[in-house]
Amino acid sequence: MNIQSIPSTLPPDHRPLEIIFENNDFLAVSKDAGINTHPTPSYIGRFGTLVNQLIAQVKNFDREQGEDRPGIVHRLDKDTS
């Protein structure tokens, strides 16, 4: 088995992202079908996932901040919108 790690820094993806709801503690977005939620080894060094879009549009999304760090609570499969 060959396990590849995902780089800690990912390129931003500036494609539009529909924000449904946002406050100081919570963000809900509409994920398009056909977009991976998280990067996979085949996406290393590229963009095209929901995480890449969040990095581009949500301040400090890609920074670790202890227990209060931003992250995805519910993961959706690639073909789920």
C-alpha positions as CSV (number, residue, x, y, z in Angstrom):
1,M,0.0,0.0,0.0
2,N,1.3,3.4,-1.0
3,I,0.0,6.2,1.2
4,Q,0.6,9.8,0.1
5,S,0.1,12.8,2.4
6,I,-1.7,15.9,1.3
7,P,0.5,19.1,1.5
8,S,-0.3,21.4,4.4
9,T,-0.6,24.4,2.0
10,L,-3.0,24.1,-0.9
11,P,-3.5,26.5,-3.8
12,P,-6.7,28.7,-3.6
13,D,-9.5,28.2,-6.1
14,H,-11.1,31.5,-6.9
15,R,-14.2,30.1,-8.6
16,P,-17.4,31.4,-7.1
17,L,-18.7,29.7,-4.0
18,E,-22.3,30.3,-2.9
19,I,-22.4,31.1,0.9
20,I,-25.9,30.2,2.2
21,F,-25.3,31.3,5.8
22,E,-22.4,32.9,7.8
23,N,-21.9,34.2,11.3
24,N,-18.9,34.2,13.7
25,D,-19.1,30.5,14.4
26,F,-20.7,28.8,11.4
27,L,-20.5,28.9,7.6
28,A,-22.9,27.0,5.3
29,V,-22.0,26.8,1.6
30,S,-23.6,25.2,-1.5
31,K,-21.2,22.6,-3.0
32,D,-21.6,21.9,-6.7
33,A,-21.9,18.3,-7.8
34,G,-18.7,17.0,-9.4
35,I,-16.4,18.8,-6.9
36,N,-14.4,16.9,-4.3
37,T,-14.9,18.1,-0.8
38,H,-11.3,17.4,0.3
39,P,-8.1,17.1,-1.8
40,T,-7.0,13.5,-2.7
41,P,-3.6,12.3,-3.8
42,S,-4.6,12.9,-7.4
43,Y,-5.2,16.6,-6.6
44,I,-1.9,17.2,-5.0
45,G,-0.5,20.6,-6.2
46,R,-3.7,21.4,-8.0
47,F,-6.9,23.1,-7.1
48,G,-10.5,22.1,-7.7
49,T,-11.9,21.1,-4.3
50,L,-14.3,22.7,-1.9
51,V,-11.4,23.2,0.5
52,N,-9.5,25.1,-2.2
53,Q,-12.5,27.4,-2.7
54,L,-12.8,28.0,1.0
55,I,-9.1,28.8,1.3
56,A,-9.7,31.5,-1.4
57,Q,-12.8,33.0,0.0
58,V,-12.8,32.5,3.8
59,K,-10.2,34.5,5.8
60,N,-7.8,32.2,7.7
61,F,-9.5,29.0,6.6
62,D,-6.2,27.3,5.9
63,R,-4.5,28.2,9.2
64,E,-4.5,25.9,12.2
65,Q,-5.9,27.6,15.2
66,G,-6.0,24.9,17.9
67,E,-9.4,23.7,19.0
68,D,-11.2,26.6,17.3
69,R,-9.7,25.9,13.8
70,P,-11.9,26.1,10.8
71,G,-12.9,22.8,9.2
72,I,-15.6,20.9,7.4
73,V,-18.1,19.3,9.7
74,H,-20.1,17.3,7.1
75,R,-18.3,15.8,4.1
76,L,-20.1,15.3,0.9
77,D,-19.1,12.9,-1.9
78,K,-17.9,14.3,-5.2
79,D,-21.1,13.8,-7.0
80,T,-23.3,15.1,-4.2
81,S,-24.4,18.7,-4.3
